[in-house]
């Protein structure tokens, strides 16, 4: 299994979209989580970057 290099989070009002990507940009996982689930989210890695993007209204 490849190592997660980047975690991306799209922030919305009720649901967050979280994805992990390898160094080459390939997607390793995608998760749809609620705000309470996000605070408990454990992707099991130490990544080199995390990008948060607000959802446009």
Number of C-alpha atoms within 10 A of each C-alpha: 5 9 13 23 18 19 23 16 20 16 16 15 10 9 15 19 16 20 20 22 19 17 12 7 11 11 14 16 13 14 14 13 16 14 14 10 12 16 9 9 12 8 14 7 11 11 15 10 10 12 11 11 11 11 11 7 5
